[in-house]
Amino acid sequence: MTRFFFPAVVLAGAAARPGLAQQLMSPRDSAIHALNRIAYGPTPGQADSVARVGVLRWIETQLKQKDETSRAVADRRRQFSDLDDSREDLARRFAEAERERRVMKQAMADSVGDGPVSRRAARDPKAGRPMREFRELGGELAQWTVVRATFADHQLAEIMTDFWLNHFNVYLNKGADRYLVPAYVEETIRPRALGRFEDLLLAVAHSPAMLFYLDNAESVAPGSTPPVPGRRERRARYGRFGVFGHVALADPLRIDSARAQARARRPTGINENYARELMELHTLGVDGGYTQDDVIAVARVLTGWSVERPANGGGFVFHDWAHDQGSKTVLGQSFPAGHGQDEGERLLRILAQEPATMHHVSAKLCARFVSDEPSDECIDEAVAAWKRSHGEMGEVLLAIFRSPAFWSPSVVAAKVKTPLEFVVSAVRAVGGDPDSTPRLSQQVARLGQPLFLQPSPAGYPETQEDWVNSGALLNRMTFATLLAAGRLPGVVADLDHVSPPTTDYDDLVEAVNQRCLSGRMTEHTRQVIRKQLADVADPVEARALAVGLALGGPEFQRQ
C-alpha cells in the first residue's frame, strides 16, 4: 500500500473538513507541489530527493537558510562583474554621462541652427550613446536575476525577492533609477526578503531608488528654500566648472537661461506620490481605512527625505530645510511639531504594525503561494503569525505552508506561471545552462514581463487572467520548442536528464511525463505528442519534440 504524506499540523486542521484528510498526497506529489510554489520548479531528480528528506524539513531549511550556498551561483556571479560597481561609482559615472549627453545634444543643435532641423538633430540617436552603459547594466541585472533563480539552492529567497520587488516596485528606465536599481535589489530587498516586514519597509523608504521613482526626492515643505552653498561647497557638489558645466561658461546668455531653468525645476511644494503608494500599495491597502487628509499628512511627514546628487554618490539624504516642521495627524496618531527625520521613521513603524497592513500583505502572500483568490482562513492564519512574531516573514510563511489551504487538492497545479516563473522552471526542468548574455532575460520580456521595467507602482500582476491568452500561450510554446531543440540563443538544454534518445516513443512520452510534468500529463496531451512523433524517425529529434510539446503544453503552464 502506498504510504501517504501530510504534515501533522495540517491534519489537525483537516479533521474538521470532511473528506480532506482522505485526499492526501504521496511524498513525491507533496515535494512536487512544494517545489512548484516555494521554488522555481524542480530540477531533474530534485522531487525524489526532497521526498526522501521530507517536505516540511526541506521547507524549514529554506526558511532558516541565511545565504546562498550554491557553487554554481558563486561561479556565475563572477561573470556579471559590472554589478560589482558600487552605487557611488555608478552615480558619478551617470552624472558624467548626463553631462556628456547634454553637451552632445547642444552641440548638434548649434551646428544646424534653431529650426526644425535643429530639433531633429537634438533627437539623434548619437545623443544617447553616453547612456549605453546604463542600458547594458539594466540588461545585465535582468539576466543575473534569471541565472540566479535557475541555479540557486535557496529558492525561497529568490521567490520572496521577486515578490517584494513587485510589492515595492520601481521602474528601471526612470532617470536616476538606471543606476540606483542594482543596489536596491541587492542591498535593500534581497537581504531582508525573509526578515521583519518593518525592517524592509524602513529600508525601502530610505532607498534612493524608491524616493526617486515616486518623486519624494522633490517633496518639500511649501515656501522652503535650500541653503546657498559657498564656493567650496559648490565646487564639491558640482565639480570644477560649477553648476552648469564648461559649455555654459562660454556664453553668459546661456548661463542666465540655465539659471532660469534650474529655478523653474526647483521643487516648490509637497508631492503626494510616495505617500499615496506607501499607504495604498505598500502597507494598508486600498481599503485600509485612510483618507485623503491622511495621505497629505504622510506626505508632510516625509518631506525632506531625498536623494543626493549623482555627483555626490546618489545616496539617501534628509534635508532639514525641506521638512515640514508643523504638527500632523495620521490615522488618528498625533505627530507633534518640531520633529524631523525621526517622525518619518515612527510613521513607518506604525504602518508596519497596522492590522490593515497585516491583512493586505498577508493576502498578497497567500495569493502568491496558495491561490489567486485565497480563503479567509489562510489569510487569518498568516495574520495571526504576523501578530505573534511582530512581522517576521519566516513565521508568516511557515503559517501559510502549514495551512490546510496550501495542501488542498483544489489548489495543486491551479496557478498559472508568470513569464519569469515559466522560463526559469523550463530551464531548470531540462537541466539548462544559461550564459551571461541578456538573451534569456529577453525571452522573459518577450513573454510579457520585462524585468524591472514595469512602469506601474503596483508591479506585475499575480492572477492568471493577466497572463493567459492565445497569443501568450503560443509564444510560450515557441519558447519551449526552441529550448528543447537547442535553438534558443543563450541557453543549452541537457535532455539526457529527461530521457536517452530512443525509438520506443511510448517509453519516451512516459519519461517526459514523469521528468518534465511530474506525472501530470493528461491523455489528451499524450495523444497530441504521440501523433506529432508519428512521422519522426530520428530519436534525438523525437526527444526534443516531445520535451518541447510537454513544456509548452497546459500542464507545465500551471504550478
URDA-V277456 format. One record per helix or strand of 2 or more residues. SS is the DSSP state (~ for helix, > for strand). FROM is the first residue (numbers start at 1). TO is the last residue. If there is no record, write none. Layout:
# URDA-V277456
SS/FROM/TO
SS/FROM/TO
This chain:
# URDA-V277456
>/4/5
~/8/14
>/25/26
~/27/38
~/46/53
~/55/64
~/71/77
~/81/84
~/87/110
~/116/122
~/125/151
~/155/167
~/177/192
~/197/205
~/208/213
~/216/218
~/231/238
~/245/249
~/252/265
~/273/282
~/292/301
>/305/307
~/310/312
>/316/318
~/320/322
>/328/330
>/333/335
~/341/352
~/355/369
~/376/389
~/393/402
~/404/407
~/419/429
>/433/434
~/439/446
~/464/466
~/470/485
>/491/492
~/495/497
~/505/516
~/523/533
~/539/552
~/554/557
